[in-house]
Amino acid sequence: MAEERYIISEGRRSGWSLSAYLSLAFGIASLAGTMFLSVLTVPGGLTAILLAVPGRKSVRRSLATAGMVLGILSLMFMLLYFILFFGTLVDLEEKIIDQI
């Protein structure tokens, strides 16, 4: 029983550190893509969030958390851009119809 606990806790401490690094990398890339309105922002943000889940069980928990936060921020910024863009289009359409 004691050996099983040691193996499980050891796996949690040392495993999945690659996903923590990848989560941070995808989070940074998706946030940078947000500034350029890149199409890869949404998949990059989602990948950063999904990779952060197993990464939070490793020693690199803070990197995985940072990747998750950056992924969420990039998705929120893209949502804000889409809301502003489509709001502007609707307002522009109403002004064009009023002129006709």
WOWOBEL-V232166 format. One record per residue. OMEGA is omega in whole degrees, -180 to 180 (999 if undefined). Layout:
# WOWOBEL-V232166
omega
OMEGA
OMEGA
This chain:
# WOWOBEL-V232166
omega
-180
179
180
179
-180
-179
-179
-178
177
178
179
-178
-172
-174
173
178
177
179
176
178
180
177
178
-180
178
177
179
-179
-179
177
176
177
178
-179
180
-179
-178
178
-177
-178
-178
177
178
178
179
178
178
180
-178
178
-180
-178
176
180
180
178
-177
177
-178
-177
-178
177
179
178
178
177
179
180
179
177
179
179
-180
177
178
178
178
177
178
177
180
179
179
-179
-178
174
177
178
179
179
178
179
178
179
178
179
178
180
-178
999
